[in-house]
Amino acid sequence: MNVKTTVILFALLVIVGGYLFITRDKDDGSPKRPEEHKLVDASSSDATKLVITPSDGKPIILEKSGKDWRLTQPVNAPADPTEVSGLIDSLTSLKSTNQVDASTTPRTGLDKPQFTVELTAANKTTKVTFGDKLAVGNGVYTKVDNKPDIEVVPADVLDKLDRPASALRQLKLVETPSNDIKQVTITRKDGKLALIKIDNDWQVTEPAKMPADPAAMTDLLGAITNLRAASFVDDPAENSDAMARSEAPV
């Protein structure tokens, strides 16, 4: 091989190498998987309201007052802070694992979503709709506000949303500490028992005035303040007849 041929081959090698170096990071036309990103731009610590509306249209509404959460629909009752915190954390930490083109995915279920969630945090409300599950894999189609993108998130979130309001209620029935209770009235079939706290001592005022036994009062107040519900009825109207029968005199 003479010198001229060697120079030509070396020049071709440099050209080809330069071309490959320049074009190595260019798009080859094939679709690329989007990077994971947070679905909701909000912090759980800033959340003040959560509305979950299932497909039947009966919303569950939770609102924060001070440090405490309350259910305001379908009932007005204290909410369990652990349950609410876990639910909100699952929403604010939710990550999109993929995006799909609506034109090539005719059925997403977002026109009639399984759940519509409205989360208010830092005075901003974000609306997220959850459609159908993917035919393959553990994903569900979602959409944030009016953005055109259809996101795919892990379908595990549906299990957290598909719970009755009763599962979010505080099980403890009496929120007042026993030391703050000043008066107790118990109505029984055989009459009424009324007690009142004067300074640090309890007195019976009905059916007759007399000092109350301190140990008995400690037990009574402990029983009252430690009352916990075993379960709740989602629609009290459905059980009104049963309540009436249980309260009827024997």
N, C-alpha and C positions, 0 to 999 in steps of 0.2 A: 504494500500500500504506500503510495507516494505521499509527499507532504501536502499537496493540494487536496487530495481526497480526505486526508486526516483532518485538515482545517474545516472542510465542508461538513463532515460528519460531526465535528465538535460544535460547529455553529448551529446545526440542526438540533443537537442535543440541548444546547442552551435555550433555543427558542421554545422547544417542547416543554422543557422544565419550567421556563418562565410562564408559559401559558397555564400549566397545571397549577402553579403556585398562585396565580392571579385568580383563577376560576374555582379554587378549591372550596371557598366559602359561599359561593353564589347558589341561589335557589335552583334546584334541578327540576322544579315543576311539580314535584310530588308533595302531597299535603303533609304538614308538620303538626305534631301533637302540641297543643297549647300548654304552656307551663301552668302548674297548679297555682291557684290564687284564691284569696278569701272571697267568699260569695257576698258577705255583708260587711260593709265598711263601718263597723261599730264596735264599741267595747262593752262587754257585759256589765262592767261596773257603772257605766253611764246609762244603762237601760232604765226606763221609767214606766213603760207600758208595753204590753204584749197582747195582741188580738189574734186568736187562732180560729179561723172559720173553715169548718169541714164542708164537704160537698152538700150536706143537708142544710147548710145555711144557718145553723145555730151556733153563734160564736161563743168562745170562751174568752173572757176579758180579765186580764190581770193588771193591776195598777200599783205603783209604788208610792207609799206615803211615808216620808222620812226614811227610816231604814227597813220598814216592814212592807211586805207585799200582801195585797188583798185581792180576792176574787170579787169582781163586781157583776159579772154575768157568768153563768145563769143564776148564781146565788151571790149574796153579799156576805162574805165570810173571810176570816183570816186564811192566808195561804201558807203552805209549808215552805219555809225559806230554802230548805235543802232541795226540794223538788223543783221549785221555780229557778233556783240558781243553776241546777243541772240542765234544765230545759233551755235557758237563755244561753248558757255556755255552749251547748251543742249547736245553737243557731249562729252565734257570733264566730265560732271557730270552724264553721262549715267551709270546706274548700271545693272549688270546682276542679274536677279532674279532666274535663274535656269540654269542647264546644261543638255543636252540630249545626249544620246548615238546614234551616227550616224548609228550604225548597227541595231538599233531597230526603227529608224525614217527614213524610206526610202526617204521621200520627204521633203526637207527643202527649196528648191529653191536656195540654195547657189551655185549651179553649173551655174545658170543663174540669178544672183542677180538683185533685183530691183534697188539697188544703191551700188556703190563702193565709199567709202570715204577715202581720204588720207589726214591726218592731220599732218603737220610738226610743232613741238614745241621743242625748245631747241636743234635744229639741229638733231632731231630724227623724222622720218616719220612713223606713224602708219597707217596701212591699215585695214579698217573695211568693210566687205561686209554684206549687208542686204538681206536676202532671203524672203521666204514666211511668211505670218502671221500664227500663230497657228490656228488650226481649232476651238479651244475653248479658250476663254480668250483674253485679250488684250496684246498679245505678238508677237514678230517677231524673227525668227531665225537669228543669227548673228555669224560672225567668225572674229577673230582678227589675222592679219598677217597670218602666216602659222601654227598657233597652232592647235592641233587636236581637242580641245574642241569646241563644238557647244553651244553657249550661247543663252539665251532667255532674251530679253530686252523689255521694254514697247514699243508698236507699235506707240505711239504718235510721236516718233521721225521721222517717215515717213512723217508726215504732214509738218514738218520743212524742210525736204530734197526735198519734191515734190513741189518746187516753181520755177518759171522761174527766170532767171538772172535779169530781169527787177525789180523784187521785192526787190532785194538787192542793187539797184543803189541809189546813192544820188539824191534826188529830186531837191536840189538847183542847179541851172544851172551855176551860176557864183560864184566862190570861192573867188575872190579878194574883199577885203573890199573897200567900196566906197572911203575912204580917200587915198587909194593907186592907184586909177585910175588916170592916167595922160593924157590920150587921148581917145576920143570917135569919131568914124566915123559911121554915119548912112546913108546907101544907100537907097534911095527911088526912086519911079518911076519918080518923077519930078526933080531928081537931088540928090546931095550928101551934107550932112551936116557934117562938120568936126569941132571938138572942141579940144582945147589943154589947159592944165593947166600950167600957168607960175607963179611960187611961189605959192601964195594962190588964185590966180584969174584965172578964166576961160575966154578964148578968142575964138570967132568964127573965123575960118580961111577960111572956104568955106560955102556958095558961095561968101561971102564977109567978109573982116576982120572987126571985131567989138567986143566990150566987151560983154560977155554973162551975162544974168541976174542970180544972185546968187541963188535966190529962185527957178527959173526954173531948174537950174543945180542940185540943191539938190533933187528936185522931179525926175528928169531924172535919176540920179545916183541911187536913192533909188529904182526906178522901175526896173533898170537893175540888181542890186545886189540882189533884192528880187525875181527875177524870179524863179519859181518852176515848175517842170514838173507835169502835171496831170497824165501822164502815159508814158511808153516807149514801143517802138516796138522791139520785140525780134529779128526779122530778118528784118533789114532795106531794104534789097533787095526786099522783098515782097511788100513794099509800095513805091517803087521808082517811079512808074507811078503816084500815087496819089500826091507825092511831086512835080513832074514835072508839074502836072496840077495846083497845088496851087501856084507855082512860075511863071506860065506863065502870061505875061502881058495881062491886060484886054483891 
